[in-house]
Amino acid sequence: MLDAIRQHLQKLAARELPAGYSLSIEILDIDLAGYVDWRYQGNVRVIRDATWPRMTLRYALMHDGEIIASNQERINNMNFNWGVNLYGYSDPLRYEKAMLDDWFERAITRHLHG
């Protein structure tokens, strides 16, 4: 799971960060959407509106080796089960990826264009 999240963050950075920029992200805590029901073989993940995804991140955005933005944030998406999700139902981290996309746009991309 952490490997898939790392790969997703790397894709976002590769797509959005211009030359000369780098980003360091540390995941301090993660709580996936839903909960695992251990009663079922294969550990079924049950999704309910009240079990939204949450994550605590520490990041540093750098330009030419100088930190231009850094913070520790607790992010969540209480409306994860509403609206359009660009990730398919077969993606086990579709809610978390959508939450990270929103966070990346809000926390990182705004420093690049503002």
C-alpha positions in Angstrom: 0.0 0.0 0.0 2.7 2.5 0.9 4.6 1.6 -2.2 1.5 2.4 -4.4 1.1 5.7 -2.6 4.8 6.5 -3.1 4.5 5.7 -6.8 1.4 7.9 -7.1 3.1 10.9 -5.4 6.1 10.4 -7.7 3.9 10.5 -10.8 2.3 13.7 -9.5 5.7 15.3 -8.9 7.0 14.2 -12.3 4.0 15.6 -14.1 3.7 18.9 -12.1 7.1 20.0 -11.0 9.2 22.1 -13.4 12.9 21.7 -13.8 14.9 22.8 -10.8 12.1 21.8 -8.3 12.1 18.8 -6.0 9.7 17.6 -3.4 10.3 15.5 -0.3 7.3 13.9 1.4 7.2 11.8 4.5 4.0 9.9 5.4 3.6 10.0 9.1 0.2 8.4 9.5 -2.4 6.9 7.1 -6.0 5.8 7.6 -7.6 4.3 4.5 -11.2 4.9 3.6 -13.5 2.3 5.0 -12.5 -0.5 7.3 -11.4 -4.1 6.8 -14.0 -6.7 7.9 -11.9 -9.6 9.1 -15.0 -12.0 9.1 -14.7 -12.5 5.4 -12.0 -14.5 3.6 -9.7 -12.1 1.8 -10.3 -9.3 4.3 -13.1 -7.3 2.6 -12.8 -3.5 2.7 -16.1 -2.0 3.6 -16.7 1.6 2.5 -19.1 3.8 4.5 -19.5 7.6 4.3 -18.4 7.9 7.9 -15.0 6.2 7.3 -13.2 8.8 5.1 -9.5 8.6 4.2 -7.0 10.5 6.3 -3.3 11.0 6.2 -0.6 13.0 7.9 2.2 14.3 5.7 5.4 16.3 6.2 6.7 17.9 3.1 9.4 20.2 1.8 9.2 21.8 -1.7 12.6 23.0 -2.9 13.8 25.1 -5.8 17.4 24.8 -6.7 18.1 23.2 -3.3 16.4 26.0 -1.3 13.2 25.2 0.7 10.4 27.4 -0.6 7.6 25.7 1.2 7.3 23.1 4.0 4.7 22.0 6.4 3.2 19.1 8.3 -0.5 18.6 7.4 -3.3 16.3 8.4 -5.3 15.8 5.2 -8.7 14.1 4.8 -11.6 13.9 2.4 -14.9 13.7 4.2 -16.7 13.8 0.8 -14.7 11.0 -0.7 -17.7 9.0 -1.7 -19.5 11.8 -3.5 -18.9 13.1 -7.0 -16.6 11.8 -9.8 -13.5 9.8 -9.0 -11.0 9.6 -11.9 -9.7 6.3 -10.6 -11.6 3.1 -11.5 -13.3 0.8 -9.1 -10.6 -1.7 -9.6 -8.0 0.6 -8.0 -7.9 -0.3 -4.3 -6.5 3.2 -3.4 -8.8 5.3 -5.6 -10.1 7.4 -2.6 -6.7 8.0 -1.2 -5.3 8.9 -4.7 -8.1 11.4 -5.3 -7.4 13.0 -1.8 -3.7 13.2 -2.6 -4.4 14.8 -6.0 -6.5 17.5 -4.3 -3.8 18.1 -1.6 -1.1 18.3 -4.2 -3.0 20.9 -6.2 -3.7 22.9 -3.0 -0.4 22.6 -1.2 2.2 22.2 -3.9 1.0 23.5 -7.3 -0.1 26.8 -5.9 3.6 27.5 -4.9 4.6 26.9 -8.5 2.1 29.3 -10.0 1.7 31.9 -7.3 
